[in-house]
Amino acid sequence: MHIHVTGSGPALVLIHGWALHGGIFAPLVERLAPHYELHVVDLPGHGHSRDDATPLRLPYLVNAIASATPAAVWCGWSLGGLVALHAAATLPQVRGLAMLAATPRFVRDSDWPDAVEPAVFEQFGRDLEQDYRGTLERFLALDVMGSQHARSELRTLRDALVERGEPAPRALHEGLALLERS
């Protein structure tokens, strides 16, 4: 698994969301590098880790990241938030937790009403099979929905998505399954 290290100071691990890669944090890395030693993760199947076969399952991801990083605060965005949350719950080396647009559960259930309907997730998986690029485009559009700067943010996300190559289809399916099971 590719983990780019930059900056100096206390350690901070950054974990991206579904279908993206660590490069999405570039503006944040630029601002934080003078103050923190940043460990910017490309999850398996994404970015520079596109060919990494580590399963996208919480114990595997957490152990792989933890074995390559020092004691640190972990920050996760969306899917990365699930990884960071699991790490914080299971590893003493996680010194703190920051969640960006993340939740402990992404799919609605009787005890978790503030999430996506299961049918929406199932349809998203089917759409991914039938129209890979179109589904990624719709996903990015959802990321910026409601933003005052949606057009420019969508353009930035589109550019970032392919900056390190498209995510591996296997990783997208495993990532959706992880979000659905959470």
Secondary structure, DSSP 4 states (H G I P E B T S, - for coil): -EEEEEE-SSEEEEE--TT--GGGGHHHHHHHTTT-EEEEEE-TTSGGGTT----SSHHHHHHHHHHHS-SEEEEEETHHHHHHHHHHHH-TTEEEEEEES--S--B-BTTB-SSB-HHHHHHHHHHHHH-HHHHHHHHHHHHHTT-TTHHHHHHHHHHHHHHT-PPPHHHHHHHHHHHHH-
